[in-house]
Amino acid sequence: MFENKSKDEANKEILESVKEYYKKFMVKPEYKDGDRISYASRVFDEKEMMNLADSMLEFWLTSGRYTDRFEKQLGEYLGTPFVSLVNSGSSANLCAFMALTSPLLKERQIQRGDEVITVACGFPTTVTPILQYGAIPVFVDVTIPQYNIDVTQLEAALSPKTKAVMIAHTLGNPFDLKAVKAFCEKHNLWLIEDNCDALGSEYTLDGKTYKTGTVGDIGTSSFYPPHHMTMGEGGAVYTRDPLLHKIIRSMRDWGRDCICPSGIDNLCKHRFDKQYGTLPLGYDHKYTYSHFGYNLKATDLQAAVGCAQLEKFPSFVEKRKENFKRLRAGLENLQDKLILPEPVENGKPSWFGFLITCKEGTDRTELVKKIEAANIQTRALFAGNLTRHPCFDHIRGTDAYRVVGDLSVTDRIMRDTFWIGVYPGMTDTMLDKMTAVIKASV
């Protein structure tokens, strides 16, 4: 097949074949009434598949040129200088939190027994790293219809042990960054923004508009297939702080002290002539460890898909906003029975989903059953109230965590709230079908 052809010519032919394969076999048929309407789905074309094939042909496999390109381009989009690609959004949260436990942060280092303010209404891996390290999550309530942290409870959650706030922007709706940022600055606390469900959302603070994830000290993203963009599995950690970036890279890359990228040795020209801790003079810097770290790197195959997704990403954000607007307009006259979502003041959400809370007299379970019976996929707001899940059974009633107030709104969301999708592959016909089914079912 490739006789008398150069490697570049063969590569080009393979990529053109992939392009044709996509057009013949991978283009999704148009939605027909009765088809399943998923809450989320991948949106891609031949470019993602060609990038993936190109990376496969290179067969570097671990992080490489596509990773470098993705980190640079995501940083440019976010307006932040330091981006580290990791293998999932959960790993991004782990890396972000563990960075704050580094001894390099001196008196601001999070120690075991220190407290981190968060919420129970969300995804568990925002909280898991805190508990696994031995720090103490302090749970506060959230609000309806924004579904984000109730900032009026922040001062009540504060204690002499408080070191950080780690919370998510719920389904694309930014939390009150003005209040949370001011609280953190007042008390010299770290702020981690879990931006896994909100990539592309914006918030205006002091007259300047920021992408969510870039206002706090560290932001995280997820590129799991249902999210705003995808590379299959994947995530990112980003910061403006050079020291935090150094620690994040160390935590991601086995905890090593060396900053040499994969496949490169002795970048600093001092690989064998330094003294580190109690190691022998000249011990190989490439195998010197300053942290108890992990291998959280993604592959270049994933990054190749991400690079193609990033090119489309601004259009994804706009389509999500349009889909949200159409759904809200269609359901507007049901507000005697349903609470519809509202954006935070000063926020411009890149919506991940459309949240609905049933008012008294409307049974969430029965409504969801009818919607699902019409072949429309629904989701709960993740854990609802994480502290009620079996994973808390062995620590419930201990001092491993702390709750401020009674989490009554969180419990209501667990009981009465669900959401449907607004992903950019949805057509007006699909959105109108969801609207009609909900109107007929409520």
C-alpha positions in Angstrom: 0.0 0.0 0.0 2.8 2.4 0.9 5.4 1.1 -1.6 7.5 3.9 -3.0 5.9 6.4 -0.6 7.7 8.6 2.0 6.6 8.5 5.6 4.9 11.9 5.2 3.0 10.8 2.1 1.9 7.6 3.9 0.8 9.6 6.9 -1.2 12.0 4.8 -2.9 9.1 3.0 -3.9 7.5 6.3 -5.3 10.7 7.7 -7.3 11.3 4.5 -8.7 7.8 4.9 -9.7 8.5 8.5 -11.5 11.7 7.3 -13.4 9.6 4.7 -14.2 7.0 7.4 -15.7 9.6 9.6 -17.9 11.0 6.8 -19.2 7.5 5.8 -19.6 5.8 9.2 -19.5 8.3 12.1 -21.9 11.1 11.2 -24.9 10.8 13.5 -28.3 10.6 11.9 -30.8 13.5 12.5 -33.0 13.2 15.6 -36.4 11.6 15.0 -39.3 11.9 17.4 -39.0 9.0 19.9 -35.2 8.8 19.7 -33.3 8.9 23.0 -32.4 12.4 24.1 -29.3 12.1 26.3 -28.4 14.7 28.9 -25.0 15.0 27.3 -23.0 13.6 24.4 -19.7 14.1 22.5 -19.7 16.6 19.7 -16.9 16.0 17.3 -16.0 15.7 13.6 -13.2 14.3 11.5 -10.6 16.7 13.0 -10.6 14.9 16.4 -10.2 11.5 14.7 -7.5 12.8 12.4 -5.6 14.3 15.3 -6.0 11.0 17.2 -4.7 9.0 14.3 -1.8 11.4 13.8 -0.8 11.0 17.4 -1.2 7.2 17.2 1.1 7.1 14.1 3.8 9.0 16.1 3.3 6.4 18.9 4.8 8.6 21.6 1.8 7.7 23.8 2.7 9.6 27.0 2.6 13.4 27.1 4.3 15.1 24.2 3.8 17.7 21.5 0.0 17.6 21.6 0.1 18.0 25.4 2.4 21.0 25.1 0.1 22.5 22.5 -3.1 21.9 24.5 -1.7 23.3 27.7 -0.5 26.5 25.8 -3.8 27.0 24.0 -6.0 26.3 27.0 -3.9 28.8 28.9 -4.5 31.4 26.2 -8.2 30.8 26.2 -8.4 31.1 30.0 -6.0 34.0 30.2 -3.8 32.2 32.7 -0.1 31.4 32.3 0.2 27.9 33.8 -1.8 24.9 32.8 -1.1 21.2 33.6 -2.9 18.5 31.7 -3.9 15.5 33.9 -5.8 12.3 33.3 -9.2 13.3 34.8 -11.1 16.1 36.5 -11.0 14.0 39.7 -7.2 13.9 39.4 -7.2 17.6 38.8 -9.0 18.1 42.1 -6.6 15.8 43.8 -3.6 17.5 42.3 -4.9 21.0 43.2 -5.7 20.2 46.8 -2.4 18.2 47.4 -0.5 21.2 46.0 -1.7 23.2 49.0 -0.2 20.6 51.4 3.4 21.3 50.1 6.0 22.3 52.7 7.1 24.9 50.2 4.1 26.9 51.2 5.5 27.3 54.7 3.0 28.7 57.2 0.2 28.5 54.6 0.7 24.7 54.1 -2.5 22.7 54.8 -1.7 20.2 57.5 -3.7 17.2 58.6 -6.5 18.5 60.9 -6.8 21.8 59.1 -10.2 22.7 57.8 -11.4 23.4 54.3 -14.8 25.0 53.7 -16.9 23.2 51.0 -20.4 22.1 50.2 -22.1 18.7 50.4 -24.3 19.4 47.4 -22.0 18.4 44.5 -19.7 15.8 43.1 -17.7 13.7 45.6 -14.3 14.2 44.2 -14.3 17.8 45.2 -14.3 16.6 48.7 -12.5 13.3 48.6 -8.9 14.7 48.5 -9.6 16.7 51.7 -10.8 13.6 53.6 -8.1 11.3 52.2 -5.3 13.6 53.3 -6.7 13.9 56.8 -7.9 17.5 56.6 -11.5 18.3 57.7 -14.2 19.4 55.2 -16.6 21.9 56.7 -19.9 21.7 54.9 -22.2 24.7 54.4 -25.5 24.9 52.7 -26.3 26.1 49.2 -29.1 28.3 47.6 -31.9 27.7 45.2 -32.2 28.7 42.3 -28.4 29.2 41.9 -27.4 25.9 43.5 -24.1 27.3 44.8 -22.6 28.0 48.2 -24.7 30.1 50.6 -22.1 32.9 51.2 -24.0 34.1 54.3 -22.7 31.0 56.1 -19.0 31.5 55.4 -18.2 33.4 58.6 -20.0 30.8 60.6 -17.9 28.1 59.0 -14.6 29.8 59.9 -12.4 28.6 62.7 -8.8 29.0 63.7 -8.0 25.9 61.7 -9.5 27.1 58.4 -7.0 27.1 55.6 -8.9 27.0 52.3 -12.2 27.1 50.4 -12.7 24.4 47.8 -16.0 24.5 45.9 -17.4 24.0 42.4 -19.3 26.2 40.0 -22.5 24.2 39.8 -23.5 23.0 36.3 -21.9 26.1 34.8 -23.4 28.7 37.1 -20.5 30.5 38.8 -20.7 30.8 42.6 -20.6 34.3 44.1 -16.9 34.9 43.4 -17.1 38.4 44.7 -18.1 37.3 48.2 -16.0 34.2 48.3 -12.9 35.9 47.0 -13.3 38.8 49.6 -13.8 36.2 52.4 -10.6 34.3 51.4 -8.6 37.5 51.1 -9.9 38.8 54.5 -8.8 35.6 56.3 -5.7 34.7 54.1 -7.3 31.5 52.8 -6.6 29.5 49.6 -9.4 29.3 47.0 -9.7 26.3 44.7 -12.3 26.7 42.0 -13.6 23.3 40.8 -14.4 24.4 37.3 -15.1 20.9 36.0 -18.7 21.7 35.1 -18.2 25.4 34.1 -15.5 25.7 31.5 -16.3 28.8 29.5 -18.3 30.5 32.2 -17.4 34.1 33.0 -17.6 36.4 36.1 -17.2 40.1 36.3 -15.2 41.3 39.3 -14.2 44.9 40.0 -15.0 45.8 36.4 -12.9 43.0 34.8 -14.4 39.9 33.3 -12.6 36.6 34.1 -13.1 33.0 33.0 -14.2 30.9 36.0 -11.3 28.9 37.4 -8.9 31.8 37.1 -10.1 34.1 40.0 -9.0 31.8 42.8 -5.5 30.4 43.4 -6.1 27.2 41.5 -8.7 26.1 39.0 -9.6 22.6 37.7 -11.3 21.2 34.6 -12.6 17.9 33.4 -12.7 16.6 29.9 -14.9 13.5 30.5 -17.2 12.9 27.5 -20.4 14.6 28.9 -18.4 17.8 29.8 -18.1 21.1 28.0 -15.4 19.6 25.8 -13.9 16.1 25.8 -10.8 14.1 25.3 -12.4 10.9 26.7 -10.7 11.0 30.0 -8.7 14.0 31.0 -8.5 17.1 33.1 -6.5 20.2 33.8 -5.1 22.2 36.7 -4.3 25.9 36.2 -2.9 28.8 38.2 -1.3 32.2 37.9 1.2 31.5 40.7 4.6 30.2 39.6 5.3 28.5 42.9 1.9 26.7 42.9 2.6 25.7 39.3 5.9 24.2 40.3 4.2 22.2 43.1 1.3 21.1 40.8 3.8 19.7 38.3 5.7 17.9 41.0 2.5 16.4 42.4 1.4 15.3 38.9 4.8 13.9 38.0 5.5 11.4 40.8 6.5 14.1 43.3 9.9 14.6 41.7 11.9 17.7 42.2 13.2 17.7 38.6 11.3 19.8 36.0 12.6 18.0 32.9 9.7 17.0 30.6 9.3 13.4 29.6 12.1 12.3 27.3 14.4 15.2 28.2 17.3 14.9 30.6 19.4 17.5 32.4 17.5 20.6 31.3 18.9 22.6 34.2 22.5 21.4 33.5 22.9 20.5 37.2 21.6 16.9 37.2 24.6 15.5 39.1 26.1 18.3 41.1 23.6 19.3 43.8 22.9 18.3 47.4 19.3 17.5 48.3 18.2 16.7 51.8 20.3 13.9 53.2 21.0 12.3 49.8 24.6 11.9 48.7 26.1 14.9 46.9 25.4 14.7 43.2 22.5 12.2 43.5 20.6 12.1 40.2 18.2 15.0 40.3 15.8 13.2 37.9 15.2 10.7 40.8 15.0 13.2 43.6 11.5 13.6 45.2 10.3 16.8 47.0 6.7 15.6 47.5 4.7 12.4 47.9 3.2 12.7 44.5 1.5 10.6 41.8 1.6 9.9 38.1 -1.5 11.8 37.0 -0.4 12.6 33.4 -2.7 12.2 30.4 -1.5 10.7 27.2 -0.8 12.6 24.0 -3.6 10.7 22.3 -6.0 12.4 24.7 -4.4 15.8 24.2 -4.7 15.4 20.4 -8.4 15.1 20.7 -8.5 18.0 23.1 -6.6 20.3 20.6 -9.3 19.7 18.0 -12.1 20.3 20.6 -10.5 23.6 21.7 -10.8 24.9 18.2 -14.6 24.4 18.4 -15.0 25.3 22.0 -16.2 28.9 21.8 -19.1 27.7 19.6 -19.9 25.0 22.1 -20.3 27.7 24.8 -22.6 29.9 22.7 -24.8 26.9 21.8 -25.1 25.9 25.4 -26.3 29.4 26.2 -28.8 29.4 23.4 -30.2 26.0 24.4 -30.6 27.0 28.0 -32.4 30.2 26.9 -34.8 28.2 24.7 -35.6 25.7 27.4 -36.2 28.5 30.0 -38.5 30.4 27.7 -40.5 27.2 27.0 -40.9 26.3 30.7 -41.5 29.9 31.9 -45.2 29.4 32.5 -44.7 26.4 34.8 -43.2 28.4 37.6 -46.2 27.8 39.8 -45.0 24.1 39.9 -41.3 24.3 39.2 -38.4 26.5 40.2 -36.3 27.3 37.2 -32.6 28.1 37.4 -31.2 31.6 37.7 -27.6 32.8 36.9 -25.6 34.4 39.7 -25.3 38.2 39.7 -22.3 39.3 37.6 -22.0 35.8 36.1 -22.3 34.6 32.5 -22.8 30.9 32.7 -21.6 28.3 30.2 -24.4 26.0 31.2 -23.7 22.4 31.7 -27.4 21.5 32.4 -30.8 22.9 33.1 -31.7 22.5 36.8 -35.3 22.1 37.9 -36.6 22.0 41.5 -40.2 20.8 42.1 -42.4 22.9 44.3 -44.6 21.5 47.0 -47.3 19.4 45.4 -45.1 18.3 42.5 -43.4 14.9 43.1 -39.9 14.8 41.7 -39.7 11.1 41.4 -43.0 10.8 39.6 -42.1 13.6 37.2 -38.7 12.1 36.4 -40.3 8.7 35.7 -42.6 10.3 33.2 -39.8 12.2 31.5 -37.5 9.1 31.4 -40.5 7.1 30.0 -40.6 9.6 27.1 -36.9 8.6 26.3 -35.4 11.8 27.8 -32.4 11.3 30.1 -32.4 13.1 33.4 -29.8 13.4 36.2 -29.8 14.2 39.9 -27.6 17.0 41.1 -24.8 14.4 41.7 -24.5 13.4 45.4 -27.5 15.6 46.5 -26.2 15.5 50.1 -22.9 13.8 50.1 -22.9 13.3 53.9 -25.9 11.0 53.7 -24.1 8.5 51.3 -22.7 5.1 52.5 -19.2 6.4 52.1 -19.8 8.5 55.2 -21.1 5.6 57.3 -17.7 4.9 58.9 -17.0 8.5 59.8 -20.5 9.8 60.6 -20.6 11.1 64.1 -16.9 11.6 64.3 -14.7 14.7 64.0 -13.6 13.8 60.5 -15.9 16.5 59.1 -18.0 19.3 60.3 -21.4 20.7 59.3 -22.6 24.3 59.6 -26.3 24.5 60.2 -28.7 21.8 59.0 -28.1 21.7 55.3 -31.8 21.9 54.8 -31.6 23.4 51.2 -29.1 20.7 50.3 -31.6 18.1 51.6 -34.3 19.7 49.6 -32.2 19.5 46.4 -31.6 15.8 47.1 -35.3 15.3 47.4 -36.8 17.7 44.8 -34.2 18.6 42.1 -33.2 17.1 38.8 -31.7 18.3 35.6 -31.8 17.8 31.8 -29.1 18.6 29.2 -28.3 21.6 27.0 -25.2 20.1 25.3 -24.3 21.7 21.9 -25.4 18.7 19.8 -29.0 19.3 20.8 -31.3 20.7 18.1 -34.3 22.9 18.6 -36.5 19.9 17.9 -35.0 18.0 20.8 -35.3 21.0 23.1 -38.9 21.6 22.2 -39.6 17.8 22.7 -38.2 18.1 26.2 -40.3 21.2 26.9 -43.5 19.5 25.6 -42.9 16.3 27.7 -42.3 18.3 30.9 -45.4 20.4 30.3 -47.5 17.3 29.8 -46.0 15.5 32.8 -46.0 18.1 35.5 
